[in-house]
Amino acid sequence: MLGNRRRDTSPEMSLRRAVHALGLRYRVDFPPIPSIRRRADLVFTKAHVAVFMDGCFWHACPEHYVPPSTNADYWVPKIERNRLRDRDTDERLEAAGWTTVRVWEHQDPVEAASRIRAAVVAERGRSAHVGPSDACGRVN
């Protein structure tokens, strides 16, 4: 497992390039809420959008996941814990006012980037109507 990269994988880099090409800027491998020990792959701090790219094996993709035949007593519970942690992360972030976007590693990065952009634009639109503004009408 030491050979498995935590960040900067090929699918993640493709997604980051596609999101960047849409003009969006983000933080990489960043904790949306520092008190919650979870890191998102892309974080849009002002819009409160956290993006997670999930690997088909590690997060049991419904299309591609094949339960391991070797050492199943170890891997099956581990992958189930990953899925439970994903749900817990989504619930905690939602309770704190964040939007989470989950992308499977096999999904087209351009289509995923469009979904991410839609979420960021929607959240920016929501936050623009809330909170005090300065003399120029910008939201603080």
Secondary structure as the mmCIF struct_conf table of DSSP 4:
data_model
#
loop_
_struct_conf.conf_type_id
_struct_conf.id
_struct_conf.beg_label_comp_id
_struct_conf.beg_label_asym_id
_struct_conf.beg_label_seq_id
_struct_conf.end_label_comp_id
_struct_conf.end_label_asym_id
_struct_conf.end_label_seq_id
TURN_TY1_P TURN_TY1_P1 LEU A 2 GLY A 3
BEND BEND1 ASN A 4 ASN A 4
BEND BEND2 ARG A 6 ARG A 7
HELX_RH_AL_P HELX_RH_AL_P1 SER A 10 ALA A 21
TURN_TY1_P TURN_TY1_P2 LEU A 22 GLY A 23
STRN STRN1 ARG A 27 PHE A 30
BEND BEND3 PRO A 32 ILE A 33
TURN_TY1_P TURN_TY1_P3 PRO A 34 SER A 35
BEND BEND4 ILE A 36 ILE A 36
STRN STRN2 ALA A 40 PHE A 44
TURN_TY1_P TURN_TY1_P4 THR A 45 HIS A 48
STRN STRN3 VAL A 49 ASP A 54
TURN_TY1_P TURN_TY1_P5 CYS A 56 ALA A 60
TURN_TY1_P TURN_TY1_P6 PRO A 62 HIS A 64
BEND BEND5 SER A 69 ASN A 71
HELX_RH_AL_P HELX_RH_AL_P2 ALA A 72 ALA A 95
TURN_TY1_P TURN_TY1_P7 ALA A 96 GLY A 97
STRN STRN4 THR A 99 TRP A 104
TURN_TY1_P TURN_TY1_P8 GLU A 105 HIS A 106
BEND BEND6 GLN A 107 GLN A 107
HELX_RH_AL_P HELX_RH_AL_P3 PRO A 109 SER A 127
TURN_TY1_P TURN_TY1_P9 ALA A 128 HIS A 129
BEND BEND7 VAL A 130 GLY A 131
STRN STRN5 SER A 133 SER A 133
TURN_TY1_P TURN_TY1_P10 ALA A 135 CYS A 136
BEND BEND8 GLY A 137 GLY A 137
STRN STRN6 VAL A 139 VAL A 139
#
